[in-house]
């Protein structure tokens, strides 16, 4: 995505997502604000993060029929994508960011750029062949967006 982005996404199955990124938010030397929300028929997941020293990301799971956020499962100890990649190479843990996820990110980015240019919704599926989808589609069992 670009430095500042606001993207609405309709996933297979009907869920609607909203992704906002502010790449020049106020902070030490400028910061990145990520705001990811995924709405479903029963509730939503909210993820808020300011890439700023000392700021902890917030993840909430809320249901329409509950006033307070639901408890989340225990997450694994903190790591970084870089550390995970090194540990995966060393055989210490699985790669939690497989190449197909990077491809899906690029396809979503391309769809957003095309949508901005045309003013029309763009299906990510329409970009699969042009952005390596056919070559990599069988590598992982993760479903596409």
Short mmCIF file of the C-alpha atoms (twelve columns), coordinates in Angstrom:
data_MODEL
# 
_entry.id   MODEL 
# 
loop_
_atom_site.group_PDB 
_atom_site.id 
_atom_site.type_symbol 
_atom_site.label_atom_id 
_atom_site.label_alt_id 
_atom_site.label_comp_id 
_atom_site.label_asym_id 
_atom_site.label_seq_id 
_atom_site.Cartn_x 
_atom_site.Cartn_y 
_atom_site.Cartn_z 
_atom_site.pdbx_PDB_model_num 
ATOM 1   C CA . UNK A 1   0.000   0.000   0.000   1 
ATOM 2   C CA . UNK A 2   0.973   3.601   -0.156  1 
ATOM 3   C CA . UNK A 3   2.007   5.720   2.830   1 
ATOM 4   C CA . UNK A 4   -1.638  6.480   3.685   1 
ATOM 5   C CA . UNK A 5   -4.367  4.018   2.734   1 
ATOM 6   C CA . UNK A 6   -8.026  3.291   3.448   1 
ATOM 7   C CA . UNK A 7   -9.283  0.053   1.920   1 
ATOM 8   C CA . UNK A 8   -12.617 -1.744  2.231   1 
ATOM 9   C CA . UNK A 9   -12.590 -5.480  1.538   1 
ATOM 10  C CA . UNK A 10  -15.392 -8.001  1.048   1 
ATOM 11  C CA . UNK A 11  -14.098 -11.506 1.750   1 
ATOM 12  C CA . UNK A 12  -15.390 -14.771 0.334   1 
ATOM 13  C CA . UNK A 13  -18.320 -15.770 2.493   1 
ATOM 14  C CA . UNK A 14  -19.483 -12.160 2.852   1 
ATOM 15  C CA . UNK A 15  -17.379 -10.804 5.727   1 
ATOM 16  C CA . UNK A 16  -16.429 -7.155  5.312   1 
ATOM 17  C CA . UNK A 17  -13.025 -5.803  6.304   1 
ATOM 18  C CA . UNK A 18  -11.605 -2.337  6.644   1 
ATOM 19  C CA . UNK A 19  -7.888  -1.589  6.528   1 
ATOM 20  C CA . UNK A 20  -6.398  1.806   7.287   1 
ATOM 21  C CA . UNK A 21  -2.708  2.618   7.366   1 
ATOM 22  C CA . UNK A 22  -1.283  6.019   8.216   1 
ATOM 23  C CA . UNK A 23  2.406   5.947   7.379   1 
ATOM 24  C CA . UNK A 24  3.184   9.414   8.650   1 
ATOM 25  C CA . UNK A 25  1.315   9.513   11.970  1 
ATOM 26  C CA . UNK A 26  2.640   11.773  14.729  1 
ATOM 27  C CA . UNK A 27  5.363   10.220  16.839  1 
ATOM 28  C CA . UNK A 28  9.098   9.950   17.261  1 
ATOM 29  C CA . UNK A 29  10.469  10.526  13.763  1 
ATOM 30  C CA . UNK A 30  7.011   9.811   12.354  1 
ATOM 31  C CA . UNK A 31  5.191   6.573   13.056  1 
ATOM 32  C CA . UNK A 32  2.970   4.079   11.285  1 
ATOM 33  C CA . UNK A 33  -0.612  3.612   12.514  1 
ATOM 34  C CA . UNK A 34  -2.326  0.382   11.450  1 
ATOM 35  C CA . UNK A 35  -6.038  -0.074  11.998  1 
ATOM 36  C CA . UNK A 36  -7.495  -3.387  10.858  1 
ATOM 37  C CA . UNK A 37  -11.124 -4.324  11.442  1 
ATOM 38  C CA . UNK A 38  -12.887 -7.460  10.245  1 
ATOM 39  C CA . UNK A 39  -16.669 -7.592  10.658  1 
ATOM 40  C CA . UNK A 40  -18.629 -10.830 10.550  1 
ATOM 41  C CA . UNK A 41  -22.256 -11.751 11.119  1 
ATOM 42  C CA . UNK A 42  -21.730 -12.286 14.868  1 
ATOM 43  C CA . UNK A 43  -19.141 -9.635  15.697  1 
ATOM 44  C CA . UNK A 44  -15.785 -8.163  14.790  1 
ATOM 45  C CA . UNK A 45  -12.034 -8.308  15.362  1 
ATOM 46  C CA . UNK A 46  -10.273 -5.000  15.949  1 
ATOM 47  C CA . UNK A 47  -6.500  -4.644  15.673  1 
ATOM 48  C CA . UNK A 48  -4.878  -1.298  16.441  1 
ATOM 49  C CA . UNK A 49  -1.140  -0.645  16.370  1 
ATOM 50  C CA . UNK A 50  1.057   2.414   16.473  1 
ATOM 51  C CA . UNK A 51  4.639   1.591   15.483  1 
ATOM 52  C CA . UNK A 52  6.070   3.720   18.224  1 
ATOM 53  C CA . UNK A 53  8.461   2.797   21.063  1 
ATOM 54  C CA . UNK A 54  6.555   1.659   24.136  1 
ATOM 55  C CA . UNK A 55  3.178   1.331   22.426  1 
ATOM 56  C CA . UNK A 56  1.535   -2.083  22.694  1 
ATOM 57  C CA . UNK A 57  -0.784  -3.291  19.936  1 
ATOM 58  C CA . UNK A 58  -4.426  -3.878  20.867  1 
ATOM 59  C CA . UNK A 59  -6.479  -6.829  19.639  1 
ATOM 60  C CA . UNK A 60  -10.147 -7.097  20.593  1 
ATOM 61  C CA . UNK A 61  -12.842 -9.616  19.737  1 
ATOM 62  C CA . UNK A 62  -16.310 -8.137  20.166  1 
ATOM 63  C CA . UNK A 63  -19.728 -9.688  19.603  1 
ATOM 64  C CA . UNK A 64  -22.906 -7.801  18.813  1 
ATOM 65  C CA . UNK A 65  -24.644 -9.457  21.775  1 
ATOM 66  C CA . UNK A 66  -21.972 -8.568  24.377  1 
ATOM 67  C CA . UNK A 67  -21.091 -5.181  25.892  1 
ATOM 68  C CA . UNK A 68  -17.481 -6.092  26.691  1 
ATOM 69  C CA . UNK A 69  -14.733 -7.644  24.531  1 
ATOM 70  C CA . UNK A 70  -14.447 -11.427 24.659  1 
ATOM 71  C CA . UNK A 71  -11.330 -12.988 26.175  1 
ATOM 72  C CA . UNK A 72  -8.710  -13.928 23.625  1 
ATOM 73  C CA . UNK A 73  -6.783  -17.163 23.500  1 
ATOM 74  C CA . UNK A 74  -3.265  -17.037 24.882  1 
ATOM 75  C CA . UNK A 75  -0.974  -15.857 22.149  1 
ATOM 76  C CA . UNK A 76  2.530   -17.273 21.738  1 
ATOM 77  C CA . UNK A 77  5.433   -15.292 23.187  1 
ATOM 78  C CA . UNK A 78  6.298   -12.205 21.196  1 
ATOM 79  C CA . UNK A 79  8.549   -12.463 18.202  1 
ATOM 80  C CA . UNK A 80  9.161   -10.607 14.977  1 
ATOM 81  C CA . UNK A 81  8.785   -11.719 11.369  1 
ATOM 82  C CA . UNK A 82  12.576  -11.487 11.008  1 
ATOM 83  C CA . UNK A 83  13.221  -13.696 14.057  1 
ATOM 84  C CA . UNK A 84  10.594  -16.186 12.896  1 
ATOM 85  C CA . UNK A 85  12.265  -16.383 9.473   1 
ATOM 86  C CA . UNK A 86  15.668  -17.095 11.051  1 
ATOM 87  C CA . UNK A 87  14.143  -19.681 13.415  1 
ATOM 88  C CA . UNK A 88  12.337  -21.329 10.500  1 
ATOM 89  C CA . UNK A 89  15.618  -21.583 8.569   1 
ATOM 90  C CA . UNK A 90  17.226  -23.162 11.646  1 
ATOM 91  C CA . UNK A 91  14.331  -25.640 11.943  1 
ATOM 92  C CA . UNK A 92  13.282  -24.287 15.352  1 
ATOM 93  C CA . UNK A 93  9.731   -23.280 14.380  1 
ATOM 94  C CA . UNK A 94  7.423   -23.198 11.375  1 
ATOM 95  C CA . UNK A 95  7.460   -20.267 8.982   1 
ATOM 96  C CA . UNK A 96  4.458   -18.226 10.121  1 
ATOM 97  C CA . UNK A 97  4.654   -15.992 7.014   1 
ATOM 98  C CA . UNK A 98  4.765   -18.362 4.045   1 
ATOM 99  C CA . UNK A 99  5.451   -16.954 0.563   1 
ATOM 100 C CA . UNK A 100 1.827   -17.365 -0.488  1 
ATOM 101 C CA . UNK A 101 0.761   -14.782 2.116   1 
ATOM 102 C CA . UNK A 102 3.181   -12.293 0.575   1 
ATOM 103 C CA . UNK A 103 1.688   -13.038 -2.827  1 
ATOM 104 C CA . UNK A 104 -1.830  -12.469 -1.482  1 
ATOM 105 C CA . UNK A 105 -0.674  -9.146  0.003   1 
ATOM 106 C CA . UNK A 106 0.661   -8.029  -3.382  1 
ATOM 107 C CA . UNK A 107 -2.549  -9.133  -5.103  1 
ATOM 108 C CA . UNK A 108 -4.639  -7.149  -2.599  1 
ATOM 109 C CA . UNK A 109 -2.360  -4.129  -3.113  1 
ATOM 110 C CA . UNK A 110 -2.733  -4.396  -6.898  1 
ATOM 111 C CA . UNK A 111 -6.523  -4.657  -6.576  1 
ATOM 112 C CA . UNK A 112 -6.592  -1.558  -4.348  1 
ATOM 113 C CA . UNK A 113 -4.451  0.442   -6.791  1 
ATOM 114 C CA . UNK A 114 -6.588  -0.631  -9.759  1 
ATOM 115 C CA . UNK A 115 -9.760  0.241   -7.827  1 
ATOM 116 C CA . UNK A 116 -8.374  3.700   -7.021  1 
ATOM 117 C CA . UNK A 117 -7.558  4.255   -10.714 1 
ATOM 118 C CA . UNK A 118 -10.912 3.062   -12.070 1 
ATOM 119 C CA . UNK A 119 -13.285 3.947   -9.237  1 
ATOM 120 C CA . UNK A 120 -14.638 0.383   -9.427  1 
ATOM 121 C CA . UNK A 121 -14.346 -2.651  -7.173  1 
ATOM 122 C CA . UNK A 122 -11.630 -5.086  -8.320  1 
ATOM 123 C CA . UNK A 123 -11.763 -8.795  -7.527  1 
ATOM 124 C CA . UNK A 124 -8.450  -10.156 -6.235  1 
ATOM 125 C CA . UNK A 125 -9.216  -13.394 -8.117  1 
ATOM 126 C CA . UNK A 126 -8.958  -11.473 -11.394 1 
ATOM 127 C CA . UNK A 127 -5.297  -10.740 -10.619 1 
ATOM 128 C CA . UNK A 128 -4.145  -14.259 -9.743  1 
ATOM 129 C CA . UNK A 129 -2.820  -15.217 -13.142 1 
ATOM 130 C CA . UNK A 130 -1.022  -11.924 -13.675 1 
ATOM 131 C CA . UNK A 131 0.732   -11.848 -10.295 1 
ATOM 132 C CA . UNK A 132 2.049   -15.400 -9.973  1 
ATOM 133 C CA . UNK A 133 -1.099  -16.992 -8.590  1 
ATOM 134 C CA . UNK A 134 -1.158  -19.963 -10.952 1 
ATOM 135 C CA . UNK A 135 2.437   -20.909 -10.163 1 
ATOM 136 C CA . UNK A 136 1.995   -20.753 -6.392  1 
ATOM 137 C CA . UNK A 137 -1.655  -21.683 -5.886  1 
ATOM 138 C CA . UNK A 138 -0.947  -25.224 -4.717  1 
ATOM 139 C CA . UNK A 139 1.966   -24.545 -2.364  1 
ATOM 140 C CA . UNK A 140 -0.061  -24.001 0.802   1 
ATOM 141 C CA . UNK A 141 -3.477  -25.030 1.955   1 
ATOM 142 C CA . UNK A 142 -4.401  -21.530 3.169   1 
ATOM 143 C CA . UNK A 143 -7.508  -20.227 1.402   1 
ATOM 144 C CA . UNK A 144 -7.200  -17.118 -0.746  1 
ATOM 145 C CA . UNK A 145 -8.830  -13.830 0.194   1 
# 
